[in-house]
Amino acid sequence: MAELNRVVTYTLTHLGEALNFSDVAKAAIASERTLSRRFTEEFDMGWSEFVQRARIVKATERLAMSSDQVAQIAHDTGFSSARLFTQAFRQIMGETPTQYRRRLVAA
């Protein structure tokens, strides 16, 4: 389980960067294949989905706590474009980042 702790720590520390599983496996000192299998067994999702969800969680915090533009939040949380960020956000949260922020302000 130490490998998984290293994977999670490395991933969360580098969310704003372009991440690839090969670098994460090296940081975890484990083979990609074994690590991928163990990660999926432990978290019931693949590493890529974990990254996507972690980025969305970080983005929701920024949307709630700052007035930063959506495009800036998208960039800072590791998305290559605001459009891809909005698509991922909607898929996970059921609304766009702008709708989410408006709902928080209205509440």
C-alpha positions, 0 to 999 in steps of 0.5 A: 500500500505504500506505493498507492500512498506515493501515487496519491501524494505525487498526483495531488501534488502535481495536479496543475501539471501535465501528468502521465502514469509513467512518471507517477509509477517511477515516483511510486517505485513500482511497475506501471502494470502492477500499480494500475491494477492495484490502484483500480482494485483499491479505488474502484476507478482508474488513475486517469479518472482519479486525476480528473476527479481530483482536479474537479475537486480542486476547481470547485474549491477555487470556484467557491473561494475566489473570483478567478476566471474559469479559464484561469482555474482550468489552466491552474488545475491542469486542464489543457483548455477551458472547454475541456474543463467545462466538459469534465466539470459538467460530466462530474458535477452535473452543471457548468463551472459558471452555473456552479459558481452562480448557485453558490453565490445565490445560496 
